[in-house]
Amino acid sequence: MLHHIAAVGGSLAKRYIEVVEVNDPNSNPGGSRPPASGDEAVIALLPLAVYYTAHTVFPTLAMIEDPNPPPGYTPVPLDTQEDSAPSGEFEVVEANPKPITSSLHATHRLLWTWRREGYFQGLGCALITVFCTVVLAAFITVYTFLPHFVGSFIATVLLTQLSTVWVHIVITPPSARPWYSRILPFRYVFKATALPLLAHWAASVAAIEIPRLLAFILGLPVNLDQNSDSNSDSPSDPNMDLPLSMLLLKGIPVAALTILLYLFAVIPTQVILVRVQASLLPPTEDAIVPFDRSFKGKLDPAVLGGGSETFLTMRDALTTFGREGWSRLVKMYLKVFGVTVAFHMVVMATFALESGIIYSIYWLTTPRQ
């Protein structure tokens, strides 16, 4: 099955590179062959596009897109003139026959409307959020003697404004405003996101610890106490003497349980969290994908004449994301997985080729006695 996934991923990755070169006006001026510097820029940005844009931005857009656009929504044009820079404003164009995020190609074209500014928007905010979370979690863990995963949760809650503004940056057109000027009041954001954050944290911890416990029960070489010096990794541990076939056989239920927990616990709680955070989007901002601010009538937000402090509940965030949305999101994750596998295979093949060339040169140039 892996070779089928790799084949699909290779096709997707090749198509992605071709689309980037076609849509980038600097990569093929006047129909001539692009300069080497442009190719090097694409290669340098490709890992960032895979690990940041494809893994985080694409799914976030899929989690909030409504397959039935609200009446007042006018989509972003996916085709732009080569000689005109995108203004970032919405224009009335013919509606797409299917959701934008149902296709990696269409999602890429949407973000590439603003070129690299749109493709990697929110990256700075994401890096700052991760850095602040790691530092604050370490500080809490050291000075309160709490377990690290508890300190990480507390830090995430205290910095919920940053993760919320990241969602707002990702789902809206690029803006000249600095990201920190878009941060909402802490009390409002905390009130809306505290429970979704708790649910997502609990699901994430369970998706790690429950498979580890199962692996320990099955006799796999796993140390449940990561902070203690255990002999489970020593050569004398009988679990380490298991044949490879037995390790793989026992690893199947562990891997299956991990996948099930991510599919039915981690991803659903992440969908809830993102949709709750998206419901906090200020009325002065518009989303780049079809976005129903009322969430099928569950909200009466300020943009529709409602109150200034309205947000989606966890239950409504889950029930308003229909079967079509789940199917589209799962398919996107599978496609992104295929692209990731293909990217890793290309990287490994490149290193193997370079190593072979270096070894061949060394073998040919070394004098023999």
C-alpha atoms as a printed R data frame, in Angstrom:
    type eleno elety resid chain resno       x       y       z
1   ATOM     1    CA   MET     A     1   0.000   0.000   0.000
2   ATOM     2    CA   LEU     A     2   2.914   2.335   0.702
3   ATOM     3    CA   HIS     A     3   4.058   2.370  -2.913
4   ATOM     4    CA   HIS     A     4   0.564   3.430  -4.016
5   ATOM     5    CA   ILE     A     5   0.620   6.336  -1.547
6   ATOM     6    CA   ALA     A     6   4.122   7.296  -2.669
7   ATOM     7    CA   ALA     A     7   3.045   7.213  -6.317
8   ATOM     8    CA   VAL     A     8   0.084   9.479  -5.631
9   ATOM     9    CA   GLY     A     9   2.236  11.758  -3.494
10  ATOM    10    CA   GLY     A    10   4.869  11.991  -6.219
11  ATOM    11    CA   SER     A    11   2.249  13.083  -8.720
12  ATOM    12    CA   LEU     A    12   0.878  15.680  -6.300
13  ATOM    13    CA   ALA     A    13   4.325  17.026  -5.451
14  ATOM    14    CA   LYS     A    14   5.264  17.272  -9.138
15  ATOM    15    CA   ARG     A    15   2.016  19.067  -9.891
16  ATOM    16    CA   TYR     A    16   2.621  21.446  -6.980
17  ATOM    17    CA   ILE     A    17   6.048  22.436  -8.258
18  ATOM    18    CA   GLU     A    18   4.722  22.917 -11.790
19  ATOM    19    CA   VAL     A    19   1.868  25.079 -10.517
20  ATOM    20    CA   VAL     A    20   4.210  27.214  -8.439
21  ATOM    21    CA   GLU     A    21   6.437  27.835 -11.459
22  ATOM    22    CA   VAL     A    22   3.465  28.657 -13.677
23  ATOM    23    CA   ASN     A    23   1.860  31.070 -11.218
24  ATOM    24    CA   ASP     A    24   5.052  32.845 -10.190
25  ATOM    25    CA   PRO     A    25   5.575  35.716 -12.659
26  ATOM    26    CA   ASN     A    26   9.263  35.844 -11.853
27  ATOM    27    CA   SER     A    27   9.825  32.163 -12.622
28  ATOM    28    CA   ASN     A    28   9.054  32.291 -16.349
29  ATOM    29    CA   PRO     A    29   9.191  35.841 -17.736
30  ATOM    30    CA   GLY     A    30   8.266  36.187 -21.390
31  ATOM    31    CA   GLY     A    31   7.947  32.431 -21.804
32  ATOM    32    CA   SER     A    32  11.698  31.963 -21.399
33  ATOM    33    CA   ARG     A    33  13.351  29.452 -19.129
34  ATOM    34    CA   PRO     A    34  13.369  30.628 -15.497
35  ATOM    35    CA   PRO     A    35  16.681  31.728 -14.045
36  ATOM    36    CA   ALA     A    36  18.571  29.437 -11.700
37  ATOM    37    CA   SER     A    37  17.992  31.747  -8.747
38  ATOM    38    CA   GLY     A    38  14.217  31.313  -9.121
39  ATOM    39    CA   ASP     A    39  14.534  27.532  -9.100
40  ATOM    40    CA   GLU     A    40  16.727  27.695  -6.017
41  ATOM    41    CA   ALA     A    41  14.112  29.870  -4.276
42  ATOM    42    CA   VAL     A    42  11.380  27.346  -5.047
43  ATOM    43    CA   ILE     A    43  13.533  24.482  -3.754
44  ATOM    44    CA   ALA     A    44  14.363  26.423  -0.595
45  ATOM    45    CA   LEU     A    45  10.681  27.220   0.067
46  ATOM    46    CA   LEU     A    46   9.405  23.729  -0.729
47  ATOM    47    CA   PRO     A    47  10.074  22.242   2.769
48  ATOM    48    CA   LEU     A    48   8.376  25.269   4.330
49  ATOM    49    CA   ALA     A    49   5.421  24.852   1.994
50  ATOM    50    CA   VAL     A    50   5.093  21.179   2.936
51  ATOM    51    CA   TYR     A    51   5.539  21.417   6.699
52  ATOM    52    CA   TYR     A    52   3.827  24.760   7.322
53  ATOM    53    CA   THR     A    53   1.381  25.615   4.560
54  ATOM    54    CA   ALA     A    54   0.193  22.131   3.613
55  ATOM    55    CA   HIS     A    55   0.148  20.736   7.157
56  ATOM    56    CA   THR     A    56  -1.411  23.701   8.983
57  ATOM    57    CA   VAL     A    57  -2.827  26.369   6.671
58  ATOM    58    CA   PHE     A    58  -4.652  24.078   4.233
59  ATOM    59    CA   PRO     A    59  -6.513  22.100   6.947
60  ATOM    60    CA   THR     A    60  -7.396  25.302   8.823
61  ATOM    61    CA   LEU     A    61  -9.099  26.691   5.718
62  ATOM    62    CA   ALA     A    62 -10.914  23.374   5.219
63  ATOM    63    CA   MET     A    63 -12.205  23.461   8.790
64  ATOM    64    CA   ILE     A    64 -14.019  26.762   8.325
65  ATOM    65    CA   GLU     A    65 -15.093  26.628   4.671
66  ATOM    66    CA   ASP     A    66 -18.818  26.352   4.089
67  ATOM    67    CA   PRO     A    67 -19.786  24.270   1.011
68  ATOM    68    CA   ASN     A    68 -22.880  26.469   0.625
69  ATOM    69    CA   PRO     A    69 -21.571  30.060   0.581
70  ATOM    70    CA   PRO     A    70 -23.706  32.624   2.411
71  ATOM    71    CA   PRO     A    71 -25.597  35.109   0.199
72  ATOM    72    CA   GLY     A    72 -23.275  38.038   0.962
73  ATOM    73    CA   TYR     A    73 -20.046  36.199   0.132
74  ATOM    74    CA   THR     A    74 -18.057  37.045  -3.000
75  ATOM    75    CA   PRO     A    75 -15.105  34.717  -3.599
76  ATOM    76    CA   VAL     A    76 -11.531  35.687  -4.353
77  ATOM    77    CA   PRO     A    77 -10.630  35.367  -8.057
78  ATOM    78    CA   LEU     A    78  -8.225  32.472  -8.515
79  ATOM    79    CA   ASP     A    79  -6.856  33.734 -11.845
80  ATOM    80    CA   THR     A    80  -4.920  37.003 -11.845
81  ATOM    81    CA   GLN     A    81  -3.216  38.996 -14.540
82  ATOM    82    CA   GLU     A    82   0.529  38.528 -14.743
83  ATOM    83    CA   ASP     A    83   1.301  42.211 -14.921
84  ATOM    84    CA   SER     A    84  -1.002  43.271 -12.092
85  ATOM    85    CA   ALA     A    85  -0.236  42.635  -8.454
86  ATOM    86    CA   PRO     A    86  -3.161  41.237  -6.466
87  ATOM    87    CA   SER     A    87  -4.835  43.895  -4.364
88  ATOM    88    CA   GLY     A    88  -6.229  41.457  -1.806
89  ATOM    89    CA   GLU     A    89  -9.767  42.779  -2.340
90  ATOM    90    CA   PHE     A    90 -12.736  40.577  -3.106
91  ATOM    91    CA   GLU     A    91 -14.329  40.643  -6.517
92  ATOM    92    CA   VAL     A    92 -17.536  39.090  -7.769
93  ATOM    93    CA   VAL     A    93 -16.699  36.077  -9.907
94  ATOM    94    CA   GLU     A    94 -18.527  32.926 -10.834
95  ATOM    95    CA   ALA     A    95 -18.849  30.659  -7.824
96  ATOM    96    CA   ASN     A    96 -16.845  27.454  -7.781
97  ATOM    97    CA   PRO     A    97 -18.936  24.309  -8.392
98  ATOM    98    CA   LYS     A    98 -17.327  22.674  -5.358
99  ATOM    99    CA   PRO     A    99 -15.502  23.875  -2.220
100 ATOM   100    CA   ILE     A   100 -12.050  25.340  -2.755
101 ATOM   101    CA   THR     A   101 -10.425  23.122  -0.127
102 ATOM   102    CA   SER     A   102 -11.677  19.956  -1.817
103 ATOM   103    CA   SER     A   103  -8.613  20.268  -4.055
104 ATOM   104    CA   LEU     A   104  -5.001  20.948  -3.107
105 ATOM   105    CA   HIS     A   105  -4.558  22.617  -6.472
106 ATOM   106    CA   ALA     A   106  -7.465  25.032  -5.932
107 ATOM   107    CA   THR     A   107  -6.344  25.784  -2.360
108 ATOM   108    CA   HIS     A   108  -2.830  26.496  -3.608
109 ATOM   109    CA   ARG     A   109  -4.162  28.824  -6.320
110 ATOM   110    CA   LEU     A   110  -6.234  30.695  -3.752
111 ATOM   111    CA   LEU     A   111  -3.252  31.402  -1.499
112 ATOM   112    CA   TRP     A   112  -0.974  32.123  -4.453
113 ATOM   113    CA   THR     A   113  -3.297  34.984  -5.403
114 ATOM   114    CA   TRP     A   114  -1.112  37.041  -3.044
115 ATOM   115    CA   ARG     A   115   2.064  35.171  -4.031
116 ATOM   116    CA   ARG     A   116   4.416  34.217  -1.199
117 ATOM   117    CA   GLU     A   117   2.884  36.766   1.153
118 ATOM   118    CA   GLY     A   118  -0.347  34.814   1.047
119 ATOM   119    CA   TYR     A   119   1.226  31.377   0.903
120 ATOM   120    CA   PHE     A   120   3.255  31.810   4.078
121 ATOM   121    CA   GLN     A   121   1.108  34.316   5.925
122 ATOM   122    CA   GLY     A   122   0.912  33.798   9.656
123 ATOM   123    CA   LEU     A   123   4.338  32.146   9.742
124 ATOM   124    CA   GLY     A   124   5.889  34.846  11.929
125 ATOM   125    CA   CYS     A   125   2.982  34.721  14.369
126 ATOM   126    CA   ALA     A   126   3.188  30.906  14.452
127 ATOM   127    CA   LEU     A   127   6.927  30.943  15.253
128 ATOM   128    CA   ILE     A   128   6.433  33.504  18.015
129 ATOM   129    CA   THR     A   129   3.533  31.493  19.447
130 ATOM   130    CA   VAL     A   130   5.563  28.276  19.520
131 ATOM   131    CA   PHE     A   131   8.582  30.016  21.051
132 ATOM   132    CA   CYS     A   132   6.532  31.730  23.756
133 ATOM   133    CA   THR     A   133   4.656  28.514  24.549
134 ATOM   134    CA   VAL     A   134   7.850  26.483  24.923
135 ATOM   135    CA   VAL     A   135   9.526  29.106  27.127
136 ATOM   136    CA   LEU     A   136   6.465  29.662  29.304
137 ATOM   137    CA   ALA     A   137   5.819  25.916  29.649
138 ATOM   138    CA   ALA     A   138   9.437  25.347  30.725
139 ATOM   139    CA   PHE     A   139   9.184  28.197  33.237
140 ATOM   140    CA   ILE     A   140   5.957  26.794  34.715
141 ATOM   141    CA   THR     A   141   7.352  23.254  34.871
142 ATOM   142    CA   VAL     A   142  10.561  24.303  36.609
143 ATOM   143    CA   TYR     A   143   9.045  26.644  39.191
144 ATOM   144    CA   THR     A   144   5.850  24.737  40.002
145 ATOM   145    CA   PHE     A   145   7.178  21.150  39.732
146 ATOM   146    CA   LEU     A   146   4.183  20.233  37.576
147 ATOM   147    CA   PRO     A   147   4.545  17.623  34.818
148 ATOM   148    CA   HIS     A   148   5.653  19.072  31.523
149 ATOM   149    CA   PHE     A   149   2.414  18.246  29.692
150 ATOM   150    CA   VAL     A   150   0.431  20.122  32.375
151 ATOM   151    CA   GLY     A   151   2.742  23.115  32.137
152 ATOM   152    CA   SER     A   152   2.378  23.034  28.361
153 ATOM   153    CA   PHE     A   153  -1.408  23.140  28.667
154 ATOM   154    CA   ILE     A   154  -1.310  26.078  31.086
155 ATOM   155    CA   ALA     A   155   1.035  27.956  28.757
156 ATOM   156    CA   THR     A   156  -1.250  27.238  25.797
157 ATOM   157    CA   VAL     A   157  -4.258  28.616  27.681
158 ATOM   158    CA   LEU     A   158  -2.392  31.729  28.780
159 ATOM   159    CA   LEU     A   159  -1.292  32.336  25.178
160 ATOM   160    CA   THR     A   160  -4.651  31.535  23.598
161 ATOM   161    CA   GLN     A   161  -4.811  35.049  22.149
162 ATOM   162    CA   LEU     A   162  -1.802  34.270  19.954
163 ATOM   163    CA   SER     A   163  -3.193  31.025  18.551
164 ATOM   164    CA   THR     A   164  -6.533  32.738  17.924
165 ATOM   165    CA   VAL     A   165  -5.001  35.644  16.038
166 ATOM   166    CA   TRP     A   166  -3.002  33.123  13.972
167 ATOM   167    CA   VAL     A   167  -6.271  31.522  12.835
168 ATOM   168    CA   HIS     A   168  -7.629  34.974  11.930
169 ATOM   169    CA   ILE     A   169  -4.496  35.795   9.930
170 ATOM   170    CA   VAL     A   170  -4.634  32.511   8.024
171 ATOM   171    CA   ILE     A   171  -8.302  32.700   7.029
172 ATOM   172    CA   THR     A   172  -8.256  36.365   5.951
173 ATOM   173    CA   PRO     A   173  -6.439  38.161   3.106
174 ATOM   174    CA   PRO     A   174  -2.915  39.446   3.807
175 ATOM   175    CA   SER     A   175  -2.987  42.794   5.556
176 ATOM   176    CA   ALA     A   176  -0.477  45.579   6.113
177 ATOM   177    CA   ARG     A   177  -1.508  45.709   9.765
178 ATOM   178    CA   PRO     A   178   0.987  44.152  12.202
179 ATOM   179    CA   TRP     A   179  -0.292  40.868  13.600
180 ATOM   180    CA   TYR     A   180  -0.106  42.013  17.221
181 ATOM   181    CA   SER     A   181  -2.574  44.834  16.513
182 ATOM   182    CA   ARG     A   182  -5.217  42.186  15.761
183 ATOM   183    CA   ILE     A   183  -5.039  40.490  19.179
184 ATOM   184    CA   LEU     A   184  -8.421  40.362  20.924
185 ATOM   185    CA   PRO     A   185  -8.965  40.957  24.686
186 ATOM   186    CA   PHE     A   186  -7.819  38.041  26.824
187 ATOM   187    CA   ARG     A   187 -11.037  37.703  28.831
188 ATOM   188    CA   TYR     A   188 -13.138  37.373  25.674
189 ATOM   189    CA   VAL     A   189 -10.811  34.878  23.988
190 ATOM   190    CA   PHE     A   190 -10.302  32.845  27.175
191 ATOM   191    CA   LYS     A   191 -14.043  32.588  27.767
192 ATOM   192    CA   ALA     A   192 -14.549  31.228  24.250
193 ATOM   193    CA   THR     A   193 -11.546  28.914  23.900
194 ATOM   194    CA   ALA     A   194 -10.799  27.538  27.391
195 ATOM   195    CA   LEU     A   195 -12.995  24.429  27.084
196 ATOM   196    CA   PRO     A   196 -12.017  23.668  23.449
197 ATOM   197    CA   LEU     A   197  -8.360  23.984  24.429
198 ATOM   198    CA   LEU     A   198  -8.889  21.597  27.341
199 ATOM   199    CA   ALA     A   199 -10.626  19.069  25.091
200 ATOM   200    CA   HIS     A   200  -7.910  19.270  22.426
201 ATOM   201    CA   TRP     A   201  -5.137  18.984  25.023
202 ATOM   202    CA   ALA     A   202  -6.774  15.945  26.644
203 ATOM   203    CA   ALA     A   203  -7.251  14.273  23.244
204 ATOM   204    CA   SER     A   204  -3.630  14.955  22.246
205 ATOM   205    CA   VAL     A   205  -2.267  13.537  25.515
206 ATOM   206    CA   ALA     A   206  -4.527  10.481  25.233
207 ATOM   207    CA   ALA     A   207  -3.396   9.867  21.644
208 ATOM   208    CA   ILE     A   208   0.184   9.598  22.926
209 ATOM   209    CA   GLU     A   209  -0.169   7.932  26.320
210 ATOM   210    CA   ILE     A   210  -2.833   5.294  25.583
211 ATOM   211    CA   PRO     A   211  -0.864   3.715  22.679
212 ATOM   212    CA   ARG     A   212   2.267   3.777  24.861
213 ATOM   213    CA   LEU     A   213   0.363   1.950  27.594
214 ATOM   214    CA   LEU     A   214  -0.881  -0.621  25.086
215 ATOM   215    CA   ALA     A   215   2.645  -1.087  23.779
216 ATOM   216    CA   PHE     A   216   3.864  -1.678  27.336
217 ATOM   217    CA   ILE     A   217   1.107  -4.257  27.937
218 ATOM   218    CA   LEU     A   218   1.988  -6.079  24.716
219 ATOM   219    CA   GLY     A   219   5.612  -6.310  25.814
220 ATOM   220    CA   LEU     A   220   7.113  -3.789  23.427
221 ATOM   221    CA   PRO     A   221  10.256  -1.953  24.611
222 ATOM   222    CA   VAL     A   222   8.531   1.169  25.950
223 ATOM   223    CA   ASN     A   223   9.419   3.140  29.077
224 ATOM   224    CA   LEU     A   224   6.255   4.552  30.650
225 ATOM   225    CA   ASP     A   225   8.238   6.759  33.026
226 ATOM   226    CA   GLN     A   226  10.236   9.027  30.741
227 ATOM   227    CA   ASN     A   227  11.805  10.895  33.658
228 ATOM   228    CA   SER     A   228  13.287   7.854  35.382
229 ATOM   229    CA   ASP     A   229  16.399   5.862  34.567
230 ATOM   230    CA   SER     A   230  14.970   2.529  33.491
231 ATOM   231    CA   ASN     A   231  16.706  -0.552  32.160
232 ATOM   232    CA   SER     A   232  14.048  -1.143  29.504
233 ATOM   233    CA   ASP     A   233  16.425   0.087  26.818
234 ATOM   234    CA   SER     A   234  19.378  -1.943  28.016
235 ATOM   235    CA   PRO     A   235  20.575  -5.032  26.129
236 ATOM   236    CA   SER     A   236  19.514  -7.200  29.094
237 ATOM   237    CA   ASP     A   237  15.857  -6.281  28.669
238 ATOM   238    CA   PRO     A   238  14.085  -9.410  27.348
239 ATOM   239    CA   ASN     A   239  11.722  -7.236  25.295
240 ATOM   240    CA   MET     A   240  14.661  -6.079  23.223
241 ATOM   241    CA   ASP     A   241  15.364  -9.686  22.246
242 ATOM   242    CA   LEU     A   242  12.057 -10.039  20.396
243 ATOM   243    CA   PRO     A   243  12.454 -10.865  16.701
244 ATOM   244    CA   LEU     A   244  11.682  -8.157  14.210
245 ATOM   245    CA   SER     A   245   8.600  -9.995  12.924
246 ATOM   246    CA   MET     A   246   7.140 -10.129  16.460
247 ATOM   247    CA   LEU     A   247   7.878  -6.438  17.026
248 ATOM   248    CA   LEU     A   248   6.088  -5.548  13.789
249 ATOM   249    CA   LEU     A   249   3.140  -7.817  14.634
250 ATOM   250    CA   LYS     A   250   2.716  -6.284  18.082
251 ATOM   251    CA   GLY     A   251   3.185  -2.815  16.647
252 ATOM   252    CA   ILE     A   252   0.164  -3.144  14.347
253 ATOM   253    CA   PRO     A   253  -2.504  -2.710  17.078
254 ATOM   254    CA   VAL     A   254  -0.510   0.132  18.608
255 ATOM   255    CA   ALA     A   255  -0.318   1.948  15.271
256 ATOM   256    CA   ALA     A   256  -4.006   1.248  14.581
257 ATOM   257    CA   LEU     A   257  -5.022   2.625  17.988
258 ATOM   258    CA   THR     A   258  -2.920   5.740  17.430
259 ATOM   259    CA   ILE     A   259  -4.549   6.388  14.048
260 ATOM   260    CA   LEU     A   260  -8.038   5.873  15.489
261 ATOM   261    CA   LEU     A   261  -7.377   8.256  18.377
262 ATOM   262    CA   TYR     A   262  -6.124  10.931  15.999
263 ATOM   263    CA   LEU     A   263  -9.068  10.452  13.641
264 ATOM   264    CA   PHE     A   264 -11.803  10.369  16.287
265 ATOM   265    CA   ALA     A   265 -10.330  12.487  19.093
266 ATOM   266    CA   VAL     A   266  -7.464  14.791  18.083
267 ATOM   267    CA   ILE     A   267  -8.783  15.991  14.719
268 ATOM   268    CA   PRO     A   268 -12.391  16.531  15.903
269 ATOM   269    CA   THR     A   269 -11.248  18.580  18.905
270 ATOM   270    CA   GLN     A   270  -8.948  20.562  16.636
271 ATOM   271    CA   VAL     A   271 -11.884  21.254  14.302
272 ATOM   272    CA   ILE     A   272 -13.922  22.449  17.277
273 ATOM   273    CA   LEU     A   273 -11.124  24.725  18.483
274 ATOM   274    CA   VAL     A   274 -10.455  26.271  15.061
275 ATOM   275    CA   ARG     A   275 -14.144  26.889  14.382
276 ATOM   276    CA   VAL     A   276 -14.614  28.487  17.806
277 ATOM   277    CA   GLN     A   277 -11.595  30.713  17.194
278 ATOM   278    CA   ALA     A   278 -12.908  31.583  13.727
279 ATOM   279    CA   SER     A   279 -16.224  32.633  15.261
280 ATOM   280    CA   LEU     A   280 -14.285  35.393  17.067
281 ATOM   281    CA   LEU     A   281 -13.246  36.980  13.749
282 ATOM   282    CA   PRO     A   282 -13.962  40.731  13.948
283 ATOM   283    CA   PRO     A   283 -16.838  41.971  11.756
284 ATOM   284    CA   THR     A   284 -14.478  44.247   9.822
285 ATOM   285    CA   GLU     A   285 -12.562  41.289   8.370
286 ATOM   286    CA   ASP     A   286 -13.583  38.854   5.627
287 ATOM   287    CA   ALA     A   287 -12.494  35.260   5.098
288 ATOM   288    CA   ILE     A   288 -10.805  34.118   1.886
289 ATOM   289    CA   VAL     A   289 -12.985  30.997   1.679
290 ATOM   290    CA   PRO     A   290 -16.796  30.795   1.915
291 ATOM   291    CA   PHE     A   291 -17.451  31.352   5.613
292 ATOM   292    CA   ASP     A   292 -20.865  31.390   7.272
293 ATOM   293    CA   ARG     A   293 -20.488  33.739  10.228
294 ATOM   294    CA   SER     A   294 -23.832  32.641  11.648
295 ATOM   295    CA   PHE     A   295 -22.757  28.957  11.572
296 ATOM   296    CA   LYS     A   296 -26.112  27.798  10.208
297 ATOM   297    CA   GLY     A   297 -28.036  30.190  12.429
298 ATOM   298    CA   LYS     A   298 -26.292  29.217  15.675
299 ATOM   299    CA   LEU     A   299 -24.809  32.704  16.092
300 ATOM   300    CA   ASP     A   300 -25.987  36.254  15.685
301 ATOM   301    CA   PRO     A   301 -22.558  37.925  15.355
302 ATOM   302    CA   ALA     A   302 -21.863  41.630  15.301
303 ATOM   303    CA   VAL     A   303 -21.333  41.583  11.542
304 ATOM   304    CA   LEU     A   304 -24.983  40.496  11.183
305 ATOM   305    CA   GLY     A   305 -26.262  42.922  13.795
306 ATOM   306    CA   GLY     A   306 -25.758  40.760  16.887
307 ATOM   307    CA   GLY     A   307 -23.834  41.352  20.067
308 ATOM   308    CA   SER     A   308 -20.138  42.183  20.211
309 ATOM   309    CA   GLU     A   309 -19.223  39.161  22.361
310 ATOM   310    CA   THR     A   310 -20.710  36.151  20.648
311 ATOM   311    CA   PHE     A   311 -18.838  32.944  19.989
312 ATOM   312    CA   LEU     A   312 -19.549  29.386  19.013
313 ATOM   313    CA   THR     A   313 -20.038  26.674  21.623
314 ATOM   314    CA   MET     A   314 -18.210  23.350  21.353
315 ATOM   315    CA   ARG     A   315 -21.403  21.495  20.522
316 ATOM   316    CA   ASP     A   316 -22.421  23.927  17.799
317 ATOM   317    CA   ALA     A   317 -18.882  23.949  16.369
318 ATOM   318    CA   LEU     A   318 -19.102  20.174  15.971
319 ATOM   319    CA   THR     A   319 -22.684  19.866  14.729
320 ATOM   320    CA   THR     A   320 -22.352  22.633  12.128
321 ATOM   321    CA   PHE     A   321 -19.435  20.862  10.471
322 ATOM   322    CA   GLY     A   322 -21.373  18.430   8.326
323 ATOM   323    CA   ARG     A   323 -20.541  15.118   6.700
324 ATOM   324    CA   GLU     A   324 -19.282  16.863   3.560
325 ATOM   325    CA   GLY     A   325 -16.842  18.892   5.660
326 ATOM   326    CA   TRP     A   326 -15.476  15.804   7.420
327 ATOM   327    CA   SER     A   327 -15.063  13.954   4.135
328 ATOM   328    CA   ARG     A   328 -13.282  16.922   2.570
329 ATOM   329    CA   LEU     A   329 -10.987  17.345   5.586
330 ATOM   330    CA   VAL     A   330 -10.009  13.666   5.749
331 ATOM   331    CA   LYS     A   331  -9.282  13.626   2.016
332 ATOM   332    CA   MET     A   332  -7.110  16.714   2.439
333 ATOM   333    CA   TYR     A   333  -5.115  15.056   5.228
334 ATOM   334    CA   LEU     A   334  -4.594  11.984   3.030
335 ATOM   335    CA   LYS     A   335  -3.411  14.133   0.127
336 ATOM   336    CA   VAL     A   336  -1.077  16.105   2.385
337 ATOM   337    CA   PHE     A   337   0.268  12.800   3.728
338 ATOM   338    CA   GLY     A   338   0.932  11.674   0.173
339 ATOM   339    CA   VAL     A   339   2.776  14.905  -0.608
340 ATOM   340    CA   THR     A   340   4.818  14.511   2.590
341 ATOM   341    CA   VAL     A   341   5.779  10.916   1.757
342 ATOM   342    CA   ALA     A   342   6.770  11.974  -1.748
343 ATOM   343    CA   PHE     A   343   8.830  14.868  -0.377
344 ATOM   344    CA   HIS     A   344  10.692  12.567   2.013
345 ATOM   345    CA   MET     A   345  11.378  10.092  -0.780
346 ATOM   346    CA   VAL     A   346  12.728  12.856  -3.005
347 ATOM   347    CA   VAL     A   347  14.972  14.112  -0.181
348 ATOM   348    CA   MET     A   348  16.292  10.597   0.531
349 ATOM   349    CA   ALA     A   349  16.842   9.927  -3.165
350 ATOM   350    CA   THR     A   350  18.707  13.233  -3.505
351 ATOM   351    CA   PHE     A   351  20.981  12.457  -0.563
352 ATOM   352    CA   ALA     A   352  21.578   8.937  -1.887
353 ATOM   353    CA   LEU     A   353  22.457  10.303  -5.319
354 ATOM   354    CA   GLU     A   354  24.806  12.923  -3.875
355 ATOM   355    CA   SER     A   355  26.450  10.310  -1.637
356 ATOM   356    CA   GLY     A   356  26.877   7.988  -4.607
357 ATOM   357    CA   ILE     A   357  28.467  10.742  -6.690
358 ATOM   358    CA   ILE     A   358  30.833  11.742  -3.868
359 ATOM   359    CA   TYR     A   359  31.819   8.127  -3.268
360 ATOM   360    CA   SER     A   360  32.359   7.543  -6.998
361 ATOM   361    CA   ILE     A   361  34.571  10.623  -7.287
362 ATOM   362    CA   TYR     A   362  36.528   9.514  -4.223
363 ATOM   363    CA   TRP     A   363  36.919   5.974  -5.589
364 ATOM   364    CA   LEU     A   364  38.060   7.214  -9.005
365 ATOM   365    CA   THR     A   365  40.519   9.764  -7.651
366 ATOM   366    CA   THR     A   366  42.069   7.591  -4.929
367 ATOM   367    CA   PRO     A   367  45.357   6.018  -6.112
368 ATOM   368    CA   ARG     A   368  45.499   2.268  -5.808
369 ATOM   369    CA   GLN     A   369  48.510   0.278  -4.694
